[in-house]
Amino acid sequence: MGRLDGKVAFITGSASGIGRAGAILFAGEGAKVAVIDMSRPGGEETVRMTREAGGDATFIETDVTDPASVERAIAATVSRYGKLNVLYNNAGGSTNIDGLVTEVSIDEWWRAIRLDLFGTFLCCRFGIPELIEAGGGSIVNTTSIVAMVGTAKASYTAAKGGVLALTRSMAVAYGKHNIRVNAVAPGATQTERVKEHLAHDKAAWEHAGKASCRSGRAGRRSSYGAVPGVG
Ligand SMILES: NC(=O)c1ccc[n+]([C@@H]2O[C@H](COP(=O)([O-])OP(=O)(O)OC[C@H]3O[C@@H](n4cnc5c(N)ncnc54)[C@H](O)[C@@H]3O)[C@@H](O)[C@H]2O)c1
């Protein structure tokens, strides 16, 4: 008997990295998982891995920055599995071209705000009515250690700070509907995307681990369960 038996989870950014690890772990605990991502190959691979591990998952191609796309994805999840119990808003990520307020491009600023903050807002906007319809549920938003300590990546730091504030706002507002709202704040974690960023700079990777993790080293596969997607 799993801890999520009978639950339906909507996990964004689950075609790779931490989101994929989450999808496999949630399904392993008995949840039916909607794998929500822009990447069809990655999303289908997550579904394959989840089913191979004995779980139930469906890929729904979605752009979390597009209101119509998110509305369709929520409707498709409810149509496929009959309800929605868990919203895990994980899609996001920083880039190498983010930087100081006085230097970062306007496009990069809006990319981070649109993906990390607006994407989280949209999934909650369209997902919360379904959680209420189900009698309550759980929202997990992925912020980052940068929301607490600050970094020179102004756009990503501001976006994740916004996710943290939005989490608190929703926790207060939707508790009366039996909805718990929490945030997780990973430190540096060795996903494929992050490895690519730091591939040429081992010192920067070690610094990221020391700066953001109490253990002094970056998160690895064992931090999220022994599943592929997190190195
Ligand atoms: N890896 C780290 O060191 C780290 C540290 C702190 C926080 N985080 C956060 O954890 C989350 C996952 O990070 P990760 O390293 O696993 O990233 P990742 O790049 O491996 O996965 C992100 C996924 O989001 C998807 N995605 C991107 N834009 C999308 C969109 N518009 N619509 C739908 N899907 C979209 C990508 O296709 C990808 O599958 C992110 O929110 C990231 O900011 C990561």
The ligand as an ORCA input file, in Angstrom:
! r2SCAN-3c Opt
* xyz 0 1
  N      18.939     21.489    -10.466
  C      19.192     22.424     -9.550
  O      20.338     22.650     -9.145
  C      18.049     23.218     -8.957
  C      18.287     23.997     -7.800
  C      17.237     24.737     -7.262
  C      15.988     24.704     -7.849
  N      15.795     23.958     -8.973
  C      14.461     23.993     -9.585
  O      13.981     22.664     -9.682
  C      13.145     22.568    -10.839
  C      13.624     21.431    -11.718
  O      14.978     21.672    -12.072
  P      15.824     20.607    -12.932
  O      17.260     20.904    -12.698
  O      15.286     19.242    -12.706
  O      15.472     21.120    -14.411
  P      15.397     20.340    -15.820
  O      15.810     21.342    -16.843
  O      16.058     19.002    -15.779
  O      13.826     20.100    -15.949
  C      12.953     21.160    -16.232
  C      11.849     20.631    -17.133
  O      10.942     21.718    -17.362
  C      10.514     21.644    -18.717
  N      10.042     22.934    -19.179
  C      10.785     24.042    -19.454
  N       9.974     25.033    -19.888
  C       8.712     24.540    -19.877
  C       7.447     25.072    -20.224
  N       7.314     26.342    -20.672
  N       6.360     24.300    -20.117
  C       6.469     23.003    -19.673
  N       7.642     22.439    -19.333
  C       8.753     23.217    -19.431
  C      11.751     21.176    -19.485
  O      11.394     20.619    -20.755
  C      12.334     20.161    -18.513
  O      11.832     18.864    -18.763
  C      13.181     23.949    -11.507
  O      12.074     24.719    -11.082
  C      14.467     24.546    -10.988
  O      14.432     25.956    -11.002
  C      16.784     23.208     -9.528
*
